[in-house]
């Protein structure tokens, strides 16, 4: 297929692009470049692409593509809380507009990167399937729910939207993110010797490695239409449904000499949920989540040592909120996050 991959210079897109290329697809990227410089280790080999804000995509750009994989978004809850109006402008309105342009241009499949955060404040310990009530508690998660709702309305015999609700990502990417739970805890352990848990450690989190996310999208791209048409899929594996305290214990094992410190200073976190991944296994039987949190913690610790992660880069370059604040202050990014 000829595939447009939005967000190809992000944390996930940098891992996904070569997976798609190895599967034989022609990959064309689209990215605003906000995080293109957030690289740890050798520079990645990006596919050819368009440097463009998602809000500015012209209709003609979608011509000739068989599929769109839409990853680009303001990604994570602190960013959404900082500028909720921009979160809805980019994550919601621009995403729906992109899907309409794709449908009108004859694109047949539209894979949308949603999130298990849509389950939000679910309460209880039951495993949540895709038909569970959606209880988003942040602008980021709310924007994902709104896009899913509107893309369902666009589905027809010629246009197949698919909603891939990724669990919380972890693992090494050449364009690192340090502001997601496992990557963050391993970084603190590596740099300070402490694994600091600011909550009480009891909230449940479903996690999934970036490579397993990439494999899921590649499988959904070529799956029979009947198996995926207008359906939502949780992406991950039940073995990675862990409490924050359990995640932290894996980090202590991966970083020799580190110690666990549960401060509880932020109190109870309302975002607590465990997720059922049986639907994606049934629809895409060749797909299996290969990475455990334990293995991912070791991978991250090794990468941080190998590539010489510094405190400054960990706190600034690889933390989305801090990076954007620095670029705004330097005048290289506008207040509405255009480059």
C-alpha positions as a printed Julia matrix, in Angstrom:
339×3 Matrix{Float64}:
   0.0     0.0    0.0
   0.9     3.66  -0.32
   0.49    4.92   3.26
   0.43    8.41   4.72
   1.85    8.25   8.26
   1.11   11.36  10.32
   3.4    12.02  13.26
   6.26   10.12  11.62
   8.81   12.19  13.54
   7.28   11.42  16.93
   8.03    8.81  19.57
   5.8     6.15  18.03
   6.02    7.15  14.38
   9.81    6.85  14.39
   9.44    3.18  15.36
   6.45    2.48  13.12
   7.8     3.87   9.83
  10.53    1.21   9.37
   8.11   -1.56  10.41
   5.74   -0.53   7.63
   8.59   -0.19   5.12
   9.89   -3.68   5.93
   6.38   -5.0    5.28
   6.66   -3.66   1.73
   4.56   -0.5    2.01
   5.48    2.86   0.51
   5.5     5.22   3.49
   5.13    8.99   3.21
   5.31   11.03   6.41
   3.51   14.15   7.59
   4.75   15.98  10.66
   4.97   19.53  11.98
   8.5    18.84  13.23
   7.77   19.9   16.81
   9.75   16.96  18.19
  11.99   16.09  15.25
  15.09   17.13  17.23
  14.21   15.05  20.32
  16.68   12.3   19.43
  18.73   10.05  21.71
  21.49    8.17  19.92
  22.11    8.08  16.15
  19.62   10.1   14.05
  16.77    7.94  12.68
  16.36    7.38   8.95
  13.02    9.05   8.32
  10.88    8.27   5.28
  10.22   11.09   2.8
   7.55   13.39   4.15
   5.75   16.69   4.37
   6.71   19.26   7.03
   3.24   20.55   7.79
   0.9    21.3   10.67
  -2.04   18.91  10.84
  -4.42   21.88  10.81
  -3.08   23.04   7.44
  -3.28   19.86   5.34
  -4.69   20.67   1.87
  -7.24   18.38   0.26
  -5.0    17.47  -2.67
  -2.31   16.0   -0.44
  -4.42   12.89   0.25
  -4.75   11.94  -3.41
  -3.16    8.63  -4.37
  -2.93    7.08  -0.91
  -4.44    3.7   -0.11
  -4.4     4.24   3.64
  -3.74    6.8    6.36
  -2.21    5.95   9.73
  -2.98    8.91  11.97
  -0.68    9.22  14.97
  -0.12   12.99  15.1
  -1.54   14.66  18.2
  -0.71   16.72  21.24
   0.17   13.67  23.25
  -0.31   13.33  26.97
  -2.43   14.68  29.75
  -0.22   17.55  31.04
  -0.09   19.05  27.55
  -3.84   18.8   27.23
  -4.38   20.49  30.56
  -1.96   23.29  29.63
  -3.83   24.23  26.48
  -7.17   22.39  26.26
  -8.38   24.59  23.4
  -5.36   23.58  21.3
  -5.85   19.94  22.26
  -9.39   20.03  20.86
  -8.31   22.08  17.83
  -5.52   19.68  16.86
  -6.48   16.32  18.31
 -10.2    16.56  17.6
 -11.14   19.0   14.84
  -8.02   18.61  12.67
  -8.17   14.82  13.0
 -11.8    14.63  11.85
 -11.04   17.03   9.0
  -8.12   14.8    7.92
 -10.4    11.76   7.88
 -12.98   13.58   5.75
 -10.28   14.66   3.3
  -9.02   11.09   3.15
 -12.47    9.66   2.48
 -13.16   12.24  -0.2
  -9.8    11.48  -1.85
 -10.61    7.79  -2.12
  -8.47    6.53   0.77
  -9.96    3.19   1.77
  -8.53    2.6    5.26
  -7.94    5.08   8.08
  -6.17    3.78  11.19
  -6.66    6.12  14.13
  -4.35    6.08  17.15
  -6.73    6.29  20.09
  -5.92    5.41  23.71
  -6.99    3.21  26.6
  -7.16    6.46  28.58
 -10.71    6.74  27.25
 -11.68    4.32  30.06
 -10.31    6.83  32.57
 -11.98    6.69  35.96
 -13.47    3.24  35.47
 -13.29    2.15  39.1
 -13.02   -1.48  40.17
 -10.62   -4.18  39.02
 -12.64   -5.73  36.18
 -10.98   -6.1   32.8
 -12.4    -3.52  30.4
 -13.29   -4.5   26.88
 -13.96   -2.13  24.02
 -17.68   -1.91  24.82
 -17.06   -0.73  28.39
 -18.32    2.76  29.31
 -15.91    5.52  28.33
 -15.03    7.83  31.24
 -12.24   10.16  30.07
 -10.91   12.49  32.77
  -8.57   14.71  30.71
  -8.88   16.87  27.56
  -6.48   14.48  25.8
  -8.67   11.42  26.43
 -11.88   13.39  25.77
 -10.54   14.48  22.37
  -9.95   10.84  21.44
 -13.53    9.89  22.35
 -14.9    12.72  20.22
 -12.85   11.67  17.18
 -13.96    8.05  17.46
 -17.59    9.15  17.61
 -17.31   11.31  14.49
 -15.25    8.84  12.47
 -17.9     6.17  12.98
 -20.28    8.48  11.1
 -17.86    8.6    8.14
 -17.63    4.83   7.72
 -19.18    3.44   4.54
 -18.63    0.72   1.97
 -15.52    2.47   0.62
 -14.03    3.99   3.79
 -12.93    1.89   6.76
 -11.92    3.72   9.94
 -10.27    1.58  12.63
  -9.71    2.74  16.21
  -6.61    1.36  17.89
  -6.77    2.19  21.59
  -3.16    1.92  22.64
  -2.31    1.11  26.22
   0.29    3.41  27.8
   3.38    3.11  25.61
   6.84    2.23  26.85
  10.18    1.25  25.39
  13.06    2.81  23.52
  12.53    4.93  20.42
  15.24    7.05  18.78
  12.86    9.96  19.44
  12.53    9.32  23.13
   9.73   10.4   25.44
  10.58   10.62  29.14
   7.13   11.72  30.28
   5.39    8.33  30.13
   5.42    6.13  33.18
   7.98    3.36  32.57
  10.37    5.52  30.53
  10.19    8.16  33.25
  10.75    5.82  36.18
  13.72    4.12  34.5
  15.22    7.52  33.7
  14.96    8.7   37.29
  16.47    5.44  38.53
  19.35    5.68  36.05
  20.11    9.34  36.78
  19.37    9.62  40.52
  19.31    6.09  41.94
  15.7     6.55  43.05
  12.46    5.18  41.64
  10.01    7.82  42.79
   6.26    7.06  42.79
   4.33   10.23  43.59
   0.92    8.55  43.94
   0.13    5.81  46.43
   1.11    3.23  43.81
  -2.29    1.51  43.68
  -3.73    2.72  40.33
  -3.83    0.14  37.55
  -2.16    0.88  34.23
  -2.18   -1.16  31.01
   1.16   -0.84  29.21
   2.39   -1.79  25.73
   5.77   -1.56  24.02
   6.13    0.81  21.05
   7.23   -2.1   18.84
   4.06   -4.03  19.69
   1.97   -0.96  18.82
   3.75   -0.73  15.47
   3.05   -4.41  14.78
  -0.63   -3.95  15.64
  -1.03   -1.09  13.18
   0.8    -3.03  10.47
  -1.55   -5.99  11.01
  -4.69   -3.83  11.0
  -3.55   -2.16   7.8
  -3.86   -5.36   5.76
  -6.47   -7.28   7.76
  -9.7    -8.32   5.98
 -12.13   -5.41   5.97
 -14.82   -7.4    7.75
 -12.5    -8.05  10.68
 -11.71   -4.39  11.41
 -14.3    -2.14   9.74
 -15.41    0.68  12.09
 -14.26   -1.27  15.15
 -12.25   -0.3   18.22
  -9.4    -2.48  19.47
  -7.43   -2.3   22.69
  -3.74   -2.67  21.85
  -1.54   -4.51  24.34
  -1.54   -7.67  26.45
  -3.04   -8.61  29.8
   0.38   -9.51  31.23
   1.15   -5.78  31.23
  -1.87   -4.76  33.32
   0.08   -3.66  36.4
  -0.24   -1.28  39.31
   2.12    1.67  39.37
   3.87    0.07  42.36
   4.42   -3.16  40.39
   5.83   -1.18  37.47
   8.22    0.54  39.87
   9.41   -2.79  41.26
  10.41   -3.91  37.75
  12.41   -0.7   37.4
  14.3    -1.38  40.64
  15.25   -4.8   39.27
  16.4    -3.31  35.95
  18.6    -0.58  37.46
  21.0    -2.15  39.98
  21.51   -0.08  43.1
  18.31    1.92  42.72
  15.76    2.17  45.52
  11.98    2.5   45.52
  10.43    5.56  47.14
   6.62    5.79  47.24
   5.86    9.34  48.42
   2.09    9.44  47.92
   2.35   13.22  47.64
  -0.1    13.52  44.75
  -2.69   11.33  46.48
  -4.97    8.86  44.77
  -5.02    8.97  40.96
  -8.55    8.73  39.47
  -7.1     7.18  36.28
  -7.11    3.49  37.16
  -8.15    0.72  34.79
  -7.27   -2.81  33.64
  -7.87   -3.72  30.03
  -9.02   -6.8   28.09
  -7.12   -7.39  24.83
  -9.0   -10.46  23.59
 -10.8    -8.69  20.74
  -7.62   -7.76  18.86
  -6.25  -11.29  19.26
  -9.46  -12.71  17.78
  -9.5   -10.28  14.83
  -5.74  -10.42  14.15
  -4.72  -13.93  15.29
  -1.14  -13.55  14.06
  -0.63  -10.66  16.47
   0.87  -11.13  19.93
   2.24   -8.55  22.35
   5.85   -9.71  22.65
   7.28   -7.27  25.19
   6.81   -7.41  28.95
   7.28   -4.42  31.23
  10.2    -6.23  32.86
  12.0    -6.64  29.53
  11.17   -3.07  28.53
  12.69   -1.69  31.74
  15.94   -3.54  31.0
  15.91   -2.29  27.38
  15.46    1.31  28.51
  18.15    1.12  31.18
  20.62   -0.29  28.64
  19.73    2.4   26.07
  20.09    5.22  28.62
  23.56    3.95  29.56
  24.64    3.29  25.97
  23.56    6.69  24.63
  24.65    8.77  27.63
  21.31   10.18  28.76
  21.83   13.4   30.73
  19.68   15.02  33.4
  19.17   18.12  31.25
  17.99   16.19  28.2
  15.81   13.92  30.33
  14.03   16.88  31.92
  13.9    19.2   28.91
  14.45   17.62  25.49
  12.51   14.44  26.17
   9.68   15.9   28.26
   7.01   17.24  25.91
   5.74   20.07  28.11
   9.21   21.41  28.95
  10.4    21.11  25.34
   7.47   23.11  23.97
   7.84   25.74  26.71
  11.5    26.19  25.76
  10.68   26.51  22.06
   7.91   28.99  22.75
  10.3    31.07  24.87
  12.9    30.95  22.09
  10.35   32.07  19.51
  10.74   28.96  17.32
   7.16   27.84  18.1
   4.18   30.16  18.16
   1.62   30.34  20.95
  -0.69   28.1   18.89
   2.19   25.59  18.47
   2.95   26.25  14.84
   6.59   26.05  13.8
